[in-house]
Amino acid sequence: MKKILIKNIKALLQVGEEIPAVLRGKQMSSIPQIENAFLALEDGEVVAYGSMDDWEGISDWRDLEIIDADGKYVLPAFCDSHTHLVFAKSREEEFVDRISGLTYEEIASKGGGILNSARRLGEMSEEELFEQATKRVNLLKSYGTGAIEIKSGYGLSLKAELKMLRVIKRLKETSGIAIKATFLGAHAFPIEYKENHRGYIDIIINEMLPAIEKENLADYIDIFCERNYFSIEEMEEILTAGKKYGLQAKVHVNQFTVMGGIKKAIELGALSVDHLEEISEEDILALKSSTTIPTLLPSCSHFIGIPFGDARRLIDNGLPVSLASDFNPGTTPSGNLGFVWSLACVKMKLTPEEALNALTVNAAYAMGLSETHGKIALGRKSPILITKEIPSIAYIPYAFGDQHIEQMIY
């Protein structure tokens, strides 16, 4: 049994036995913490915590690894509930296109975007995809991420979608952290089905979903409900089919237009609705009466120059907010949640505490991990991160270009 005692912690954050599964509105403004604290772990499980004034007896353990965290913060690792980190190649040529004035939709119309990644992924072996994805997972872990959701969607054929999902399944088995797999076959229509939506939807429902169930390859199902992609009616048909195979929905919606997709996703039992760069009062009202969590992706807005999701409006309306990276080769080539934290503060006007709650407690909820991740409590095995010596927790989003994570404990 591996025993670890972290002592002299400047502040132990997100700690306690009464933290809700999801934080809403004003609840997001505070972080439970213990100053001058200790944390005791056995095989990663929290067995004791408290003030250094009350740690008598803990130091009597045998075979004990002691970590002195003087001047450092200890908190649960971040959860990244929206990524596309299994992909073939980077797309920096599209980055240059955007600098030259092309929009996301214009790049897609000339063969870039999702279809570009799908073409490249189809040419790459499963082994090479796995090796590249493993490097990316390890990079995200170094940023303080302790759980990752990964979507398919760069396959757009039965063979290639299964290849992606098999890679994700291997990552689950080898990465050392919690990984959730999301089937996103409805990411875009392949070129050969551009004028035959019915044909591709039939493949998703009649071929992809049964094959995914047979190999137990997915936890969730997603769809890009947006102008020029999938309509609300198509979303309803696909997500309803996915539900029959036990896949709960997590939906891309309202990235560019308000189409009524949020309300429909809620009706279909979506765990989260992601992007929300555009939002209406009707969307707000629908979310208020639901258990669906809005997930915002500020580094995507930053990179492709679209509006930032109105996190302030959501929170001020008493709603929860989750933050995620959207790590992907086209619109967010970064999985650094420390940078996401900073963008949420600078561009979305969240306080550091609100943004941290969105990256831990609420992000864990957005990927179905509330029972294991996002907070520190007795009996839990949430991955733990230790910062470097920093003056305050607000210093992390403030000094956004620095690496502030010193150590991760899984």
Buried (B, 14 or more C-beta within 10 A) or exposed (E): EEBBBBBBBBBBBBBBEEBEBBBBBEBBEEBBBBEBBBBBBBEBEBBBBBEBEEBEEBEEBEEEEBBEBEEBBBBBBBBBBBBBBBBBBEBEEBBEBBEEEBBBEEBBEEEBBBBBBBBBBBEBEBEEBBEBBBEBBEBBBEBBBBBBBBBBBBBBBBEBBBBBBBBBBBBBEEBBBBBBBBBBBBBBBBEEBEEEEEEBBEBBBEBBBEBBBEEEBBBBBBBBBBEEBBBBEBBBBBBEBBBEBEBBBBBBBBBBBBBBBBBBBBEBBBBBBBBBBBBBEEBBEBBEEBEBBBBBBBBBBBBBEBEBBBBBBBBEBEBBBBBBBBBBBBBBBBBBBBBBBBBBBBBBEBBBBBBBBBBBBBBBBBBBBBEBBBBBBEEBBBBBBBBBEBEEBBBBBBBBEEEBBBBBBB
